[in-house]
């Protein structure tokens, strides 16, 4: 009897343990996430910290300088080529280039107004008319509406460094100040040297610039200084010149006012090196 009682007691404990075990929690399906509709960028905005430019001075039929592909990210490469204004508009305008019509923000279009006249020694903004791509050039002769030039943004002495003729209405004279084509030195909070840039567009407070290897950036104007279009220097002067995208110190060795070049000596890799630097890129001081 005692043995039977023990067995009955053990059975009771086993049954009570099974009854007391909680049931497994059933799997649950997460609630569907609502689709997020991306907000379109305002028309005329650019992937840089730069405001929308409402209007353009370009008119239908004007030659212009601009990018000829869709805008991408702020760290992408952008090259300015020649195009023709087909429909100027508010915030954006339509241009034709290489057989296609593109819609480009006004801030990234440089109009080349019709009727510009120049004389020998003037510095102009145009494109390489025997090739492609935006160029500065110095007028060497020709006529006031169809001048001969030498391009300043090509390496002196290279196979492309030769005289070319600009067609009428394909250039504008570069004027000192915050104007398209002018070289500026700019420094942001992450830099210790002034970088060399070229003005693409400017407002009263900001400047949109092209830099080393096709980069585009924007700066507060207070962070930049303007380099004179024509340097006022003499042999022996201390100056600053662009070197791999930044300004470095140099000494004037020779000046060629006809070709718009200042030959300087500067230290590179611990050795004195000569370079023929274009007018517009020679600064007599850093900063304002």
C-alpha positions in Angstrom: 0.0 0.0 0.0 2.8 2.4 0.9 4.4 1.7 -2.5 1.2 2.4 -4.4 0.7 5.7 -2.4 4.2 6.8 -3.4 3.6 6.1 -7.1 0.3 8.0 -7.0 2.0 10.9 -5.4 4.7 11.0 -8.1 2.1 10.8 -10.9 0.3 13.8 -9.3 3.4 15.9 -9.3 4.3 15.1 -12.9 0.7 15.9 -14.1 0.6 19.2 -12.1 4.0 20.2 -13.6 2.7 19.6 -17.2 -0.4 21.6 -16.5 1.6 24.5 -15.1 3.9 24.9 -18.1 3.0 28.1 -20.1 2.1 27.7 -23.8 4.6 29.0 -26.4 4.0 32.6 -27.5 2.7 32.6 -31.1 4.9 34.4 -33.7 3.6 37.9 -34.6 3.8 39.7 -38.0 5.2 43.3 -37.7 2.9 46.0 -38.9 3.8 47.2 -42.4 6.0 50.3 -42.6 4.4 53.2 -44.5 6.2 54.1 -47.7 8.2 57.3 -47.5 7.9 59.5 -50.5 11.1 61.4 -51.2 10.7 65.2 -51.2 11.8 66.6 -54.6 14.5 69.3 -54.4 13.2 72.8 -55.3 13.6 73.7 -58.9 16.9 75.5 -59.5 18.6 74.1 -56.4 22.1 72.7 -56.6 23.9 70.0 -54.5 26.0 72.7 -52.8 25.3 75.2 -50.1 24.2 77.8 -52.5 20.9 79.7 -53.0 18.6 79.4 -56.0 19.4 82.1 -58.6 16.0 83.3 -59.9 17.1 85.0 -63.1 19.7 84.9 -65.8 21.1 87.7 -68.1 21.3 85.2 -70.9 18.9 85.5 -73.8 17.8 83.0 -76.4 20.6 82.2 -78.8 23.4 83.3 -76.5 26.4 81.2 -76.2 26.9 80.0 -72.6 29.2 78.0 -70.5 27.7 75.4 -68.3 27.7 71.7 -67.2 26.3 69.5 -69.9 25.0 66.6 -67.8 22.5 66.1 -65.0 23.6 67.3 -61.6 24.8 64.6 -59.2 26.2 64.8 -55.8 28.3 67.6 -54.3 31.5 65.5 -54.5 31.2 64.6 -58.2 33.2 66.0 -61.1 31.7 68.8 -63.2 33.2 70.2 -66.3 32.0 73.4 -68.0 31.5 73.3 -71.7 29.9 75.6 -74.3 26.2 75.4 -75.0 23.5 77.7 -76.5 20.7 79.2 -74.5 17.4 78.0 -75.9 14.9 79.1 -73.2 15.9 81.3 -70.3 13.6 80.9 -67.4 13.0 81.5 -63.7 15.4 79.5 -61.4 16.3 77.2 -64.4 16.9 77.6 -68.1 17.1 75.3 -71.1 20.3 75.0 -73.0 21.3 73.0 -76.1 24.6 71.2 -76.1 26.0 68.3 -78.2 22.6 67.9 -79.8 20.6 67.6 -76.6 18.5 70.0 -74.6 19.1 70.2 -70.9 17.5 72.0 -68.0 20.2 73.7 -65.9 20.0 75.8 -62.7 20.6 79.5 -63.5 23.4 79.5 -60.9 25.4 77.1 -63.0 25.1 79.0 -66.4 27.6 81.7 -67.4 26.1 83.7 -70.3 28.5 85.0 -73.0 26.7 88.1 -74.1 26.6 89.1 -77.8 28.6 92.0 -79.0 31.5 91.8 -76.7 34.6 93.8 -78.0 38.1 93.4 -76.8 41.6 94.6 -77.5 45.1 93.2 -77.3 46.1 92.3 -73.7 42.5 91.8 -72.5 41.7 88.6 -70.5 38.6 86.8 -71.7 36.4 83.8 -70.6 35.5 81.5 -73.4 36.0 77.8 -74.4 38.8 76.0 -76.2 37.5 76.5 -79.7 39.8 74.0 -81.3 38.6 71.5 -78.7 36.2 71.9 -75.8 36.0 73.0 -72.2 35.9 76.4 -70.5 39.1 78.4 -70.8 40.6 81.8 -69.9 42.6 83.4 -72.6 44.7 86.5 -73.3 44.0 88.5 -76.5 47.1 88.5 -78.8 45.7 90.2 -81.9 42.9 89.8 -84.5 39.9 92.1 -84.4 37.9 93.4 -81.5 35.1 90.9 -82.3 37.1 88.0 -83.6 40.4 88.1 -81.6 43.3 85.7 -81.7 44.2 84.4 -78.2 46.5 82.2 -76.2 44.7 80.0 -73.7 45.8 80.5 -70.1 44.5 77.4 -68.5 46.7 75.1 -70.6 50.2 74.2 -69.5 52.7 76.6 -71.0 54.7 74.9 -73.8 52.3 72.0 -74.2 51.1 70.8 -77.6 47.8 72.6 -77.0 49.4 75.9 -76.0 49.1 77.7 -79.3 47.3 80.6 -80.9 43.6 80.2 -81.6 40.9 82.5 -83.1 37.7 83.1 -81.2 34.4 83.5 -83.2 32.2 86.6 -82.5 29.9 86.4 -79.5 31.8 83.5 -77.9 33.6 85.3 -75.1 33.3 87.9 -72.4 36.1 90.1 -70.9 37.0 89.1 -67.3 36.8 92.0 -65.0 38.4 92.3 -61.5 36.0 91.5 -58.7 33.5 88.8 -57.9 32.9 88.0 -61.5 32.8 84.7 -63.5 36.2 83.5 -64.5 38.1 85.3 -61.7 40.5 83.3 -59.6 39.9 83.3 -55.8 41.6 81.8 -52.8 39.3 80.3 -50.3 39.7 78.5 -47.0 37.1 76.5 -45.0 37.2 75.3 -41.4 38.9 72.0 -42.3 41.8 73.6 -44.3 45.1 75.2 -43.2 45.9 76.6 -46.7 44.0 78.7 -49.2 42.7 76.6 -52.1 42.7 78.0 -55.6 39.2 78.2 -57.2 37.5 80.0 -60.1 34.3 81.9 -59.7 31.2 80.4 -61.4 28.6 82.5 -59.7 28.5 84.9 -56.8 25.9 86.6 -54.6 26.4 89.3 -52.0 27.3 86.8 -49.4 28.2 83.5 -51.1 30.4 82.3 -54.0 30.1 79.2 -56.1 33.5 78.1 -57.4 35.1 75.4 -59.5 38.2 73.8 -58.1 40.9 71.1 -58.5 39.9 68.2 -60.7 36.4 69.4 -61.6 35.2 69.9 -58.1 32.6 72.5 -57.2 32.2 74.1 -53.8 30.5 77.1 -52.2 32.0 79.4 -49.7 31.1 82.5 -47.7 32.7 85.4 -49.5 34.3 86.4 -46.2 36.4 83.1 -46.4 37.8 84.1 -49.9 40.0 86.7 -51.5 40.0 87.8 -55.1 43.2 87.4 -57.2 43.8 90.3 -59.7 43.1 89.5 -63.3 46.4 91.1 -64.2 49.1 91.0 -61.6 51.1 94.1 -60.7 54.5 92.6 -60.0 58.2 92.9 -61.0 61.1 90.6 -61.1 62.2 89.6 -57.6 58.8 90.1 -56.0 57.4 87.5 -53.5 54.1 86.1 -54.7 51.8 83.2 -54.2 50.9 80.7 -57.0 48.6 77.7 -57.3 50.3 74.3 -56.8 48.2 71.2 -56.8 45.1 73.2 -55.9 46.6 75.3 -53.1 48.6 78.5 -53.0 52.3 78.3 -52.3 55.0 81.0 -52.1 57.2 81.8 -55.1 59.6 84.5 -56.4 59.0 86.3 -59.7 61.7 85.5 -62.3 60.3 86.9 -65.6 57.1 88.5 -66.9 55.6 88.0 -70.4 52.8 90.5 -70.8 52.1 89.3 -74.4 51.4 85.7 -73.5 50.0 86.5 -70.0 52.5 84.5 -68.0 54.7 85.1 -65.0 57.7 82.8 -64.6 58.4 82.1 -61.0 60.7 80.0 -58.9 59.3 78.0 -56.0 60.3 75.1 -53.8 58.9 71.7 -54.7 60.1 68.5 -53.2 63.0 70.4 -51.6 64.3 71.7 -54.9 63.9 75.1 -56.7 61.4 74.7 -59.6 60.4 77.2 -62.3 56.9 77.5 -63.6 55.1 79.8 -66.1 52.0 80.9 -64.2 49.0 82.4 -65.9 47.8 85.9 -65.4 45.0 85.8 -63.0 46.6 83.1 -60.8 49.4 85.2 -59.3 48.5 86.7 -55.9 50.7 89.2 -54.1 49.2 88.4 -50.7 46.9 85.7 -49.1 43.6 87.0 -47.7 41.9 90.3 -48.0 
